[in-house]
């Protein structure tokens, strides 16, 4: 309690609002659920003795707090980039849970350090994609040839993701191209004689792009009562799946039309 009193003498409502909004923004940017972001914001404001109301959607988070003398402070944070970083969400959740162990300045410093953490090195992502695609090949009753073709497809998808992140390509277009790359890599392996059927390798590689987390978070938001965010995430998952199907389907249709399988 003494630490909290020391904090309150050195900070004002705007500082608390900034800190709470900062945490909520990081949660959403890392792919967290909207109810989790709202809960984090409310916990921080409540700890510092302020009443707060927050409303989060996929593209922004709005927070209003009631300060001294019945003055209200409002802040809106725009979410421009969203990724999937479960480790960052876990760190933020643990930090907010132990907020009483830090002064305001220490807590803000910890948040900034989490924000500035670099993503995993590309080589780790590459290895993970290759292992996952190869495992899916065996899961779908493929053999070692299908596993090799799936790994080649995973290498192509990894390179696509690496350069698209630098160019900040639209997510729908990225998945559309991803579907094309999956089909083309499988067809090349078929022409090289590595595999005799492209179905397993295409499906195994596409599994790397399937929006499983987006769909799961959609259900969790809907269960939590966040209908707007839940529906938005559901539509996003549907659009990603549609882009993958279009990219892969059109490519296979063109190859078949040109006599690629004859």
DOMIZA-877556 format. One record per residue (C-alpha): residue in three letters; x, y, z negated. Coordinates in steps of 0.2 Angstrom, whole numbers, plus 5000, padded with zeros to 4 digits. Each point is the difference from the previous one (the first is absolute). Layout:
REM DOMIZA-877556
alaXYZ/...
//
This chain:
REM DOMIZA-877556
unk500050005000/unk501450124996/unk500749975018/unk498350045007/unk499950164990/unk501750055006/unk499549975018/unk498450104999/unk501050154994/unk501150015015/unk498749965014/unk498450075007/unk498549935009/unk500850025017/unk501549904995/unk498949864994/unk498950015016/unk501549995011/unk500749854991/unk498449905000/unk499750045019/unk501749955004/unk499849834992/unk498349985009/unk500850055017/unk501449874998/unk498849864996/unk499050045015/unk501550025011/unk500649834994/unk498449915005/unk499250004983/unk498149994997/unk499150174999/unk499349954983/unk501749964993/unk500650185006/unk498550084991/unk500349904985/unk501950054999/unk499550185002/unk498750004986/unk501249904988/unk501350145002/unk498850144998/unk499249924985/unk501749974992/unk500350185000/unk498350044993/unk499150065016/unk498449955008/unk500249955018/unk499049945015/unk500949935015/unk499349945016/unk501249905012/unk499749945018/unk501349935012/unk500550175007/unk500050114984/unk499850014981/unk499150144992/unk500250044981/unk499150124989/unk500550034982/unk499250114986/unk501250104991/unk500050124986/unk498750134999/unk498949905012/unk501150045015/unk500049875014/unk501549955010/unk499949915016/unk501249925012/unk499949905016/unk501449895006/unk500049945019/unk500649835003/unk500950005017/unk500949844999/unk499549834993/unk501049854998/unk500049844990/unk501150014985/unk499449894986/unk501650024990/unk499850194999/unk498249984995/unk500549884986/unk501450124994/unk498750155000/unk498749904990/unk501349944987/unk500650184998/unk498350074997/unk499649864988/unk501650064990/unk499750185002/unk500150034981/unk501949955001/unk500550155010/unk500050194999/unk499150095014/unk501750045009/unk500649824997/unk498449935007/unk500150115016/unk501849955003/unk499549824999/unk498650035013/unk501250095012/unk501249864999/unk498749885005/unk499450115014/unk501850015006/unk500449825000/unk500449945018/unk499149855008/unk500749835001/unk501449995012/unk499549955018/unk501049844999/unk498949944985/unk498450045010/unk500749915015/unk500449844990/unk498350004991/unk499150025017/unk501049855007/unk499749894985/unk498250045000/unk499749975019/unk501049844999/unk499049944985/unk498350045009/unk500649905015/unk500149844989/unk498450054991/unk499150005016/unk500649825004/unk501450065011/unk501849925002/unk501750074999/unk499850075018/unk498550104995/unk501050064985/unk501450065011/unk498850095012/unk499150084985/unk501750064993/unk500450085017/unk498350094999/unk500350064982/unk501750075006/unk499050105013/unk498750064988/unk501350054988/unk500950115012/unk498350075006/unk499650054982/unk501750074997/unk500050125015/unk498150054998/unk500450054982/unk501350125006/unk498850075014/unk498550004989/unk498949915013/unk498150004998/unk499549844990/unk498749945013/unk501350025014/unk501349914990/unk498949854997/unk499550005018/unk501849995006/unk500349874986/unk498749895008/unk500850025016/unk501749964993/unk499449844992/unk499349935016/unk501550055011/unk501349924988/unk499049844999/unk499850005019/unk501950035002/unk500349854989/unk498849905010/unk500950045016/unk501749964992/unk499349834995/unk500250034982/unk498149964997/unk498749915010/unk498550094993/unk500050194996/unk498550004988/unk500849954984/unk501550125002/unk498850155005/unk498949974984/unk501549984989/unk500750165006/unk498450094999/unk499849964982/unk501450124996/unk498850145006/unk498449944993/unk499350134988/unk499849894985/unk500450134987/unk498950135008/unk498549885000/unk500349954982/unk500150184994/unk498450035009/unk499149874990/unk500850064984/unk499450185003/unk498349945004/unk499949904984/unk500650154990/unk498650115008/unk501150105012/unk498949985015/unk500850135011/unk501749934998/unk499549825000/unk499150035017/unk501450105007/unk501349864996/unk498849875007/unk499950105016/unk501950025000/unk500249824999/unk498849975013/unk500850125012/unk501749924997/unk499349835004/unk499250075015/unk501650075006/unk500949844998/unk498749905009/unk500050135015/unk501950005001/unk500249814999/unk498449965011/unk500450125014/unk501849945001/unk499549825001/unk498650035013/unk501250105011/unk501349864999/unk498749875004/unk499350105014/unk501850025008/unk500249814999/unk501150004984/unk499449834994/unk499849915017/
//
